Amino acid sequence: MAGGDGSTTYDERSGRAARARRAADVLRQRIVDGDYGDDTGGLLPDERVLGRSLGASRNVVREALNLLRDEGLVTRRRGIGTQVTARKCGHGLDRLVGLAEELTPYGTVTNEVRAARVVPHAPPAITERLDLAEGCEAVYIERLRSLDGSPLSLDSTWLAPDIGRPLLGHCLTGRDLFALIEETSGERLGSAEVTVHAVTAEPDTARLLDVADGAALFAIDRLTRLTDGRPVDVESLRVRADRFALRTVLPRGRPERGRPERAGE
């Protein structure tokens, strides 16, 4: 369709593939937000209904649904329709909370403890981040986390020795480490520096998480401090991107005084 001045509209220029991608983006967000949850049995409306909702043709909707199927987010079966394969778990980034605490509303969380030991000489990169003397010991804990029996994340944690040693005497299969740290140390956790980026699953991680080699994962790297600012916990989480979503609410405010504005701010 041409624009009012006779020009070609954006949708015409972008092509059907781009329209399908945009439709898939909208549907993906709805799925993550839980719009097609238990009340619908995970079933999406039929293509005609979705087309009206999205302002798209059935062909575009069909291609969008195929994109989501290729991501593993939905399945498509003749005579049944399009169904969400697994509800994505939401994890907020607006407060310091353990992953297990956030996952509880989504199902039963279990942990397979793959390692829990004192390492006499921790790697220099770890002692540096924990503000320990080079060559100092640290406690290493590795757990494979599952939700309702299906692997979700592989969590590697390094802890300062005085914080980590007391944890080794406790059951680590059903407890969140943050809660255990506060319980055993009598100290409160105060803040964490978090970096989230994308990685692909190498063969060993893919096997543990039950995904294909090279599958997309969230890599969540976190340095957690006590209220006095002391670093005590260095974590690296590898989380299945097909079952996980990160959420936060970001207020828009003026830049702090003394911090230069970046382009676009």
C-alpha positions as CSV (number, residue, x, y, z in Angstrom):
1,M,0.0,0.0,0.0
2,A,1.3,3.4,-0.9
3,G,1.4,6.2,1.7
4,G,-0.9,9.3,1.5
5,D,1.7,11.1,-0.7
6,G,2.1,8.2,-3.1
7,S,5.2,6.9,-1.4
8,T,5.9,3.3,-0.5
9,T,5.1,2.4,3.1
10,Y,7.7,1.0,5.5
11,D,6.0,-2.4,5.6
12,E,6.3,-2.7,1.8
13,R,9.9,-1.8,1.8
14,S,10.8,-4.1,4.7
15,G,9.4,-7.3,3.1
16,R,7.6,-10.2,4.6
17,A,10.6,-11.7,6.4
18,A,11.0,-8.4,8.4
19,R,7.3,-8.3,9.2
20,A,7.4,-11.9,10.4
21,R,10.4,-11.1,12.6
22,R,8.5,-8.1,14.2
23,A,5.4,-10.2,14.7
24,A,7.6,-12.9,16.4
25,D,9.1,-10.3,18.6
26,V,5.6,-9.3,19.8
27,L,4.5,-12.9,20.3
28,R,7.7,-13.8,22.2
29,Q,7.1,-10.9,24.6
30,R,3.5,-12.0,25.2
31,I,4.6,-15.6,25.8
32,V,7.3,-14.4,28.3
33,D,4.8,-12.2,30.0
34,G,2.6,-15.3,30.5
35,D,-0.3,-14.3,28.3
36,Y,-0.7,-17.8,27.1
37,G,-0.5,-19.6,30.4
38,D,-2.4,-22.2,32.4
39,D,-5.8,-20.7,31.5
40,T,-5.3,-21.4,27.8
41,G,-3.3,-24.6,28.3
42,G,-0.4,-22.9,26.7
43,L,-2.3,-22.7,23.4
44,L,-2.0,-19.6,21.2
45,P,-5.0,-18.3,19.3
46,D,-5.4,-19.5,15.7
47,E,-3.6,-17.7,12.9
48,R,-6.6,-15.6,11.9
49,V,-7.0,-14.2,15.5
50,L,-3.3,-13.6,15.8
51,G,-3.3,-11.8,12.5
52,R,-6.0,-9.4,13.5
53,S,-4.2,-8.8,16.8
54,L,-0.9,-8.2,15.1
55,G,-2.2,-6.4,12.0
56,A,-0.5,-9.0,9.9
57,S,-1.5,-11.5,7.2
58,R,-1.8,-15.2,7.9
59,N,1.3,-15.8,5.9
60,V,3.3,-13.4,8.1
61,V,1.8,-14.9,11.2
62,R,2.7,-18.4,10.0
63,E,6.3,-17.4,9.4
64,A,6.5,-15.7,12.8
65,L,5.2,-18.9,14.5
66,N,7.8,-20.9,12.6
67,L,10.5,-18.6,13.9
68,L,9.3,-19.2,17.4
69,R,9.2,-22.9,16.8
70,D,12.8,-22.9,15.5
71,E,13.8,-21.2,18.8
72,G,12.1,-24.0,20.7
73,L,9.6,-21.7,22.3
74,V,6.5,-23.3,20.8
75,T,5.5,-26.5,19.1
76,R,3.1,-26.7,16.1
77,R,0.9,-29.7,15.5
78,R,-1.8,-30.2,12.9
79,G,-5.2,-30.5,14.5
80,I,-4.0,-29.1,17.8
81,G,-2.5,-25.7,17.0
82,T,0.5,-23.8,18.4
83,Q,1.4,-24.4,22.0
84,V,4.0,-23.0,24.3
85,T,6.6,-25.7,25.0
86,A,7.8,-24.4,28.4
87,R,7.0,-21.3,30.4
88,K,10.0,-19.0,30.7
89,C,11.1,-18.2,34.2
90,G,11.5,-14.6,35.0
91,H,14.4,-13.3,37.1
92,G,14.4,-9.7,38.3
93,L,17.5,-7.5,38.2
94,D,16.1,-4.8,40.5
95,R,17.1,-6.4,43.8
96,L,19.7,-8.9,45.2
97,V,18.0,-12.3,45.4
98,G,19.2,-15.8,44.8
99,L,18.1,-17.6,41.6
100,A,16.4,-20.4,43.6
101,E,14.3,-17.8,45.5
102,E,13.1,-16.4,42.2
103,L,12.3,-19.8,40.7
104,T,10.1,-21.1,43.5
105,P,6.9,-19.8,42.0
106,Y,7.6,-21.7,38.8
107,G,8.0,-25.1,40.2
108,T,10.2,-27.4,42.3
109,V,13.8,-26.4,42.4
110,T,16.5,-29.0,43.0
111,N,20.3,-28.8,43.0
112,E,22.8,-31.5,42.1
113,V,26.0,-30.7,43.9
114,R,28.8,-31.5,41.6
115,A,31.6,-30.0,43.7
116,A,31.9,-28.5,47.2
117,R,35.4,-28.2,48.5
118,V,38.2,-26.0,49.7
119,V,40.8,-25.2,47.0
120,P,44.1,-24.6,48.8
121,H,45.4,-22.2,46.1
122,A,42.6,-20.4,44.3
123,P,43.3,-19.0,40.9
124,P,44.8,-15.5,40.9
125,A,41.8,-14.1,39.0
126,I,39.5,-15.3,41.9
127,T,41.7,-14.1,44.8
128,E,41.9,-10.7,43.1
129,R,38.2,-10.4,42.8
130,L,37.6,-11.6,46.4
131,D,40.4,-9.2,47.7
132,L,42.3,-12.1,49.1
133,A,46.1,-12.6,49.2
134,E,47.5,-14.3,46.2
135,G,47.8,-18.1,46.7
136,C,45.1,-18.0,49.4
137,E,42.5,-20.7,49.7
138,A,38.9,-20.3,48.6
139,V,35.8,-22.5,48.6
140,Y,34.5,-23.7,45.3
141,I,30.9,-24.9,44.9
142,E,29.4,-26.1,41.6
143,R,25.7,-27.1,41.3
144,L,23.5,-28.1,38.4
145,R,20.1,-26.5,39.0
146,S,16.9,-28.1,37.8
147,L,13.3,-26.9,37.7
148,D,10.7,-29.6,37.9
149,G,13.3,-32.2,37.0
150,S,14.6,-30.4,33.9
151,P,18.1,-28.8,33.9
152,L,18.1,-25.0,33.9
153,S,21.4,-23.7,35.0
154,L,25.0,-24.6,35.8
155,D,26.3,-22.5,38.7
156,S,29.9,-22.1,39.7
157,T,30.6,-20.2,42.9
158,W,33.9,-19.1,44.6
159,L,33.7,-17.9,48.2
160,A,36.0,-16.3,50.6
161,P,37.2,-19.1,53.0
162,D,35.7,-17.8,56.2
163,I,32.3,-17.4,54.4
164,G,32.5,-20.6,52.4
165,R,33.8,-23.1,54.9
166,P,30.7,-23.1,57.1
167,L,28.5,-23.8,54.1
168,L,30.2,-27.1,53.5
169,G,28.6,-28.5,56.6
170,H,25.1,-27.9,55.3
171,C,23.0,-29.6,52.7
172,L,23.4,-27.6,49.5
173,T,20.9,-29.5,47.4
174,G,17.8,-27.5,48.5
175,R,19.0,-24.2,49.9
176,D,19.9,-20.9,48.2
177,L,23.5,-20.0,48.9
178,F,22.6,-16.3,49.7
179,A,20.3,-17.4,52.5
180,L,22.9,-19.8,53.8
181,I,25.7,-17.2,53.8
182,E,23.6,-14.8,55.9
183,E,22.5,-17.6,58.2
184,T,26.0,-19.1,58.9
185,S,28.0,-15.8,58.9
186,G,25.6,-13.6,60.7
187,E,26.3,-11.0,58.1
188,R,24.0,-9.4,55.6
189,L,24.7,-9.3,51.9
190,G,24.5,-5.8,50.7
191,S,25.0,-5.5,46.9
192,A,26.2,-7.2,43.8
193,E,27.8,-6.3,40.5
194,V,26.1,-8.2,37.7
195,T,27.1,-8.7,34.1
196,V,24.8,-10.5,31.7
197,H,26.0,-11.6,28.2
198,A,25.3,-14.3,25.7
199,V,27.5,-17.4,25.2
200,T,27.1,-20.7,23.3
201,A,27.1,-24.1,25.1
202,E,30.3,-26.0,24.7
203,P,29.9,-29.8,24.7
204,D,30.2,-30.5,28.4
205,T,27.8,-27.7,29.4
206,A,25.4,-28.7,26.6
207,R,25.3,-32.3,27.9
208,L,24.6,-31.2,31.5
209,L,21.9,-28.7,30.5
210,D,20.4,-31.1,28.0
211,V,20.7,-28.7,25.1
212,A,22.4,-28.9,21.7
213,D,26.0,-28.1,21.3
214,G,26.2,-24.4,20.5
215,A,22.8,-23.6,22.0
216,A,22.4,-20.0,23.3
217,L,22.9,-19.5,27.0
218,F,22.7,-16.6,29.4
219,A,26.0,-16.0,31.1
220,I,25.4,-14.2,34.4
221,D,28.5,-13.2,36.2
222,R,28.0,-11.8,39.7
223,L,30.3,-10.4,42.4
224,T,28.4,-10.1,45.7
225,R,29.5,-8.0,48.7
226,L,28.5,-7.7,52.3
227,T,27.0,-4.5,53.6
228,D,30.4,-3.2,54.4
229,G,31.5,-3.6,50.8
230,R,33.7,-6.6,51.3
231,P,33.5,-9.0,48.3
232,V,32.7,-12.6,49.4
233,D,31.1,-14.4,46.5
234,V,32.1,-14.7,42.8
235,E,29.6,-16.6,40.7
236,S,29.3,-17.6,37.1
237,L,25.9,-18.9,36.0
238,R,25.2,-20.5,32.7
239,V,21.4,-20.5,32.1
240,R,19.3,-22.0,29.3
241,A,18.1,-19.0,27.3
242,D,15.1,-21.0,26.0
243,R,13.7,-21.3,29.6
244,F,14.7,-18.0,31.1
245,A,14.1,-14.3,30.9
246,L,15.6,-11.3,32.8
247,R,13.3,-8.5,34.0
248,T,13.7,-5.2,35.6
249,V,12.1,-1.7,35.8
250,L,14.4,1.1,35.0
251,P,13.5,4.6,36.1
252,R,14.6,7.4,33.8
253,G,16.6,10.0,35.7
254,R,19.1,12.7,35.2
255,P,22.7,11.6,35.0
256,E,24.6,11.8,38.3
257,R,26.6,15.0,38.8
258,G,30.1,14.6,37.5
259,R,29.2,11.7,35.2
260,P,29.4,12.7,31.5
261,E,26.3,12.1,29.4
262,R,26.7,9.5,26.8
263,A,25.4,9.8,23.3
264,G,21.6,9.4,23.2
265,E,21.1,10.3,26.8
